[in-house]
Amino acid sequence: MGSSSNGSKSDDWWRGAVIYQIYPRSFMDSNGDGIGDLPGITARLPHVASLGVDAIWVSPFFRSPMKDFGYDVADYRAVDPMFGTLADFDAMLARAHELGLKLIIDQVLSHTSDQHAWFAESRASRDNPKADWYVWADPKPDGTPPNNWLSVFGGPAWQWDSRRRQYYLHSFLAEQPDLNFHCPAVQDALLGEVGFWCERGVDGFRFDACNHQFHDALLRSNPPASAQSVGEVSTVRADNPYAMQQHLYDKSQGENLLFLERLRALLDRHGAVALGEVGDENAPPVMAQYTARDRRLHLAYSFSLLTADHTAKHLRQQVEALDRALAATGGWGCWAVSNHDVPRVATRWSDGGAPDARRDRLWLALLLSLRGSAGMYQGEELGLPEAEVPFELLQDPYGRAFWPEFKGRDGCRTPMPWRGDDAQGGFTTGTPWLPMSPAHLPLAVDRQEGDAQSMLAFSRAMLHWRRTQPLLHTAAIAFFDAPEPVLWFERREGARSLQAVFNLGAAPVSIVLRDELRPLADAPLASSATLGGPDGRTLALAPFGAFFGEPAAHPTTD
């Protein structure tokens, strides 16, 4: 179960914490309608607590027309009936706390649904009390949009509204109009919505797309992406025209810093934590600004390891870039290798090969060894691969728009398999909203429970072992040069240190260590590493092997 390290002993519980993401539609269905819900989450929380994580992050469950599956909010204070009621939320929160788990909920402040009452009033006329609550702009003389901004989901970011005879801005779907944060009343209203959930007792918030909260008031057009930026980490695929611009004016504006300071003041009054999703083509500096110590967000969620590239060089570059930026502000990051928006890591980082449990263990061990907090996505503890969802069953509008080059996000959103002997995996007694993947049934929780060699057993062992290693929570990180496919770094705090070496490849490798090290006691994957050679510094790693060691003459005090 959850340990006291995530209790009330420290206001810094989030620093180095492991946060388990739950996608409500796909976690557990309690009433047979094929859609996961809050009572279903509550029923399965003992599984999450048994892993040894610190907190759960629950993706949106608010009232919504579900054009973007809950990220289009129509009422920030209401639970959508498909997920349950406010009483169900209170029960989930209470159960999480009983199990020693913190509860983080999504808040989508940059935009609402077009069905929100605020937008209905705003679009009614140009002179109503909420007329400027959204980003409205006149057309150019030829009727075209006011600038060249694009939607993340494809096409122009402007939608014509015939009532006002103006365009409104939507950074995502046309059904997700952007709020106008330049309007003080909008900021006040949104802080009120966040305060509602603070009063209800949540431990924190994950603020979706929080660098989209302000736009350039002059509506200047973005310049084209530079040739040098091609191939860099992006928030979208290369075949999306959104990648063809430098997003200088449609997001990541400086005015957002002052709003984040207002937000932090509210959260501090309630002891709540802010995790911000920062999607930017040059994210580290923005993340560092947003998490400046004790001023704005507590920590920022990185996209940089949600890429297809997983070479040692790439991973090192991304971690070092963020670490350098955060060092300047005292900020903090949160890493993830899977979530509800990208193909599952077991497939994405498989190089097109067959499933391999050794590789799945390696990625989890690496994630949990980096400096920062860590986000785990439901099913990652089982080693679930990406599911195949045929076009006719596809639900994701993003996938439908870019099919077949991009099959959307449904492959990582299919239902969680709880029982291997049931065609629906024990997720529902009805027809699931997305199909249960046949490839997931052999990996169901009950099939892995009690199997000491399973991915689930490894996940628990790794998470519980990490709790005994304070250096893995908050210590500094420094990388050592090593040939591909080896990733090698040190975690150091004061005089104490440990080193971690990972073989990211499918062939054995050997390297000579800089120092004489001894294996850390009870370290996961210990059987995949061997120390030898005349001076005991030659490290041999099996395919997808890992080694955790400390100096042979380790000091007993700092």
Secondary structure, DSSP 8 states (H G I E B T S, - for coil): ---GGGSTT-TTTTTT-EEEEE-HHHH--SSSSSS--HHHHHHHHHHHHHHT-SEEEE---EE---TTTTSS-SEEEEE-TTT--HHHHHHHHHHHHHTT-EEEEEE--SB--TTSHHHHHHTT-SSSTTTTSB-EE---TTS--SS--B-TTSSBSEEEETTTTEEEE-SS-TTS-BB-TTSHHHHHHHHHHHHHHHHHT--EEEETTGGGS---TT-----B--GGGTTS--SS-TTSGGGGB--SSSS--TTHHHHHHHHHHHHHHHT-EEEEE---TTHHHHHHHHT-TTTS-SEEE--TTSSS---HHHHHHHHHHHHHHHHTTT--EEEES--TTS--HHHHTTTT----HHHHHHHHHHHTTSSSEEEEETTGGGT-------GGG---HHHHHHTTTS--SGGGTS-----TTSTTTTS-SS--SS---GGGGGG-HHHHTT-TTSHHHHHHHHHHHHHT-THHHH-EEEEE---TTEEEEEEEETTEEEEEEEE-SSS-EEEE-SS-EEE-TT-TTGGGEEEESTTS-EEEE-TT-EEEEEETT--S--
